[in-house]
Amino acid sequence: MNESDVFELLAANKNDRGIDNWRKLTDTQGLESFGIGLTVLRKLAKKIGRNHELALVLWDSRNYDAKVISLLIDDPKKISRAQVEQQVEGLGIGLLTHVFSSCDATLAKAPFAFELARTWMKSDDAIRRQCGFGLVYEFSKNKRNKNFTDEFFFDCLSLIDEQIAHESSSVRMSMGSALMGIGKRNLALNTAAIKIAKVAGSISFGDGHCEPFNVLKHIDNETLLKKLHMQK
């Protein structure tokens, strides 16, 4: 597929209700949208397949959906550190920042993603910190990579514990997601994550109409604890 093919595909899957909702947002950075939800965009990305060159072209468009497709179809073997450092500078919109490092986007699969996350979590730039902890959430779902040790995740928990009370709602949300993911890995990490989540409390986000993100209910429940005890 080329850029025109992708835009034809997006147009064929446009969602009028989603477009109306998009137009009500205040932080779109002038981007247009076909109003397509992330679940559908993931399906379209699978249909398109991995394509690094096309991903770069789509990223430079002024369409949100095309940019998300770009993040989903990029080739983790071809994506570069210089590329993502440049891309993160132009994120701006909160929705795109979230997808950039999470939501099965390519970045978490890149060979340099582990070192990138370790750097970004401690960055002076709030967007990089948000993306850094977004990567940690993605890492938390992977139990095969040898880099993703308990020691690494305990270090992440320490950072979250130290910083979460002083962060913006966007970074706090990303930290909360990482906290949730880490807390589901094993009993030791779960115990530590629960302690932090109890102090941090629920995380408010958006315009106040959304229900606050309660990390604790995701990691301190009978079903999960039973599963983790069985894994010991």
Summary of the structure (lengths in Angstrom):
residues: 232
radius of gyration: 18.1
end to end distance: 47.6
largest distance: 52.2
contacts: 723
relative contact order: 0.08
helix: 66%
strand: 2%
